[in-house]
Amino acid sequence: MPLIKPVLELQILAAFQKMSTPGMDMATAQRELAKELANAIDAYIKSATIIVPPGQAVVGSVTSTPAPPALIS
């Protein structure tokens, strides 16, 4: 499946909106934001389909089923 940038944008926006909760100290908010962004980026990258031409060597892990997009809750 091709990478869909608007999905990543929505997940990043959701991560920022989640951090706007009053009463959260700055250090905790920054750690939580970093975790949410890392999860969104990880899911975005893993959702890609990589096509390798016949005869080309593939190094690393190969899966036949892409990971579903992450949901930020």
MARGU-347652 format. One record per residue (C-alpha): residue number from 1; x, y, z; residue in one letter. Coordinates in steps of 0.001 Angstrom, whole numbers. Layout:
BEGIN
+------+---------+---------+---------+------+
: resi :    east :   north :      up : resn :
+------+---------+---------+---------+------+
:  NUM :       X :       Y :       Z :    A :
...
+------+---------+---------+---------+------+
end
This chain:
BEGIN
+------+---------+---------+---------+------+
: resi :    east :   north :      up : resn :
+------+---------+---------+---------+------+
:    1 :       0 :       0 :       0 :    M :
:    2 :    1354 :    3444 :    -779 :    P :
:    3 :    2211 :    5847 :    1999 :    L :
:    4 :    -716 :    8175 :    2663 :    I :
:    5 :     572 :   11467 :    4038 :    K :
:    6 :   -2807 :   12830 :    5250 :    P :
:    7 :   -3132 :    9848 :    7614 :    V :
:    8 :     227 :   10689 :    9191 :    L :
:    9 :    -759 :   14354 :    9426 :    E :
:   10 :   -3971 :   13437 :   11272 :    L :
:   11 :   -2084 :   11211 :   13691 :    Q :
:   12 :     449 :   13971 :   14391 :    I :
:   13 :   -2351 :   16497 :   14918 :    L :
:   14 :   -4091 :   14089 :   17312 :    A :
:   15 :    -845 :   13699 :   19271 :    A :
:   16 :    -503 :   17481 :   19667 :    F :
:   17 :   -4159 :   17858 :   20620 :    Q :
:   18 :   -3812 :   15122 :   23233 :    K :
:   19 :    -967 :   17082 :   24845 :    M :
:   20 :   -3115 :   20185 :   25318 :    S :
:   21 :   -4674 :   18641 :   28428 :    T :
:   22 :   -4497 :   21119 :   31310 :    P :
:   23 :   -2576 :   20078 :   34414 :    G :
:   24 :     105 :   18026 :   32654 :    M :
:   25 :    3628 :   19126 :   33516 :    D :
:   26 :    5969 :   20042 :   30638 :    M :
:   27 :    8353 :   17091 :   31003 :    A :
:   28 :    5509 :   14547 :   31015 :    T :
:   29 :    3814 :   16237 :   28062 :    A :
:   30 :    7049 :   16199 :   26051 :    Q :
:   31 :    7661 :   12491 :   26786 :    R :
:   32 :    4087 :   11609 :   25845 :    E :
:   33 :    4259 :   13685 :   22657 :    L :
:   34 :    7537 :   12042 :   21642 :    A :
:   35 :    6003 :    8602 :   22225 :    K :
:   36 :    2854 :    9425 :   20224 :    E :
:   37 :    4873 :   10893 :   17334 :    L :
:   38 :    7209 :    7884 :   17287 :    A :
:   39 :    4217 :    5520 :   17179 :    N :
:   40 :    2606 :    7472 :   14327 :    A :
:   41 :    5825 :    7597 :   12288 :    I :
:   42 :    6580 :    3919 :   12956 :    D :
:   43 :    3110 :    2873 :   11795 :    A :
:   44 :    3370 :    5156 :    8741 :    Y :
:   45 :    6697 :    3680 :    7648 :    I :
:   46 :    5571 :     103 :    8267 :    K :
:   47 :    2421 :     616 :    6188 :    S :
:   48 :    4491 :     977 :    3000 :    A :
:   49 :    4652 :   -1704 :     365 :    T :
:   50 :    8109 :   -2158 :   -1081 :    I :
:   51 :    8333 :   -3729 :   -4505 :    I :
:   52 :   11635 :   -5324 :   -5425 :    V :
:   53 :   12302 :   -6143 :   -9076 :    P :
:   54 :   12936 :   -9847 :   -9822 :    P :
:   55 :   16547 :  -10865 :   -9340 :    G :
:   56 :   17337 :   -8173 :   -6774 :    Q :
:   57 :   18726 :   -9173 :   -3389 :    A :
:   58 :   16641 :   -8298 :    -333 :    V :
:   59 :   18439 :   -7742 :    2967 :    V :
:   60 :   16555 :   -7537 :    6259 :    G :
:   61 :   13103 :   -8557 :    7372 :    S :
:   62 :   10393 :   -9185 :    4828 :    V :
:   63 :    6719 :   -9585 :    5651 :    T :
:   64 :    3882 :  -10219 :    3272 :    S :
:   65 :    1266 :   -8414 :    5367 :    T :
:   66 :    1727 :   -4689 :    6076 :    P :
:   67 :     965 :   -3449 :    9584 :    A :
:   68 :   -2329 :   -1585 :    9954 :    P :
:   69 :   -2171 :    2162 :   10623 :    P :
:   70 :   -1788 :    3089 :   14294 :    A :
:   71 :   -4660 :    4686 :   16117 :    L :
:   72 :   -3779 :    7397 :   18588 :    I :
:   73 :   -6183 :    7330 :   21474 :    S :
+------+---------+---------+---------+------+
end
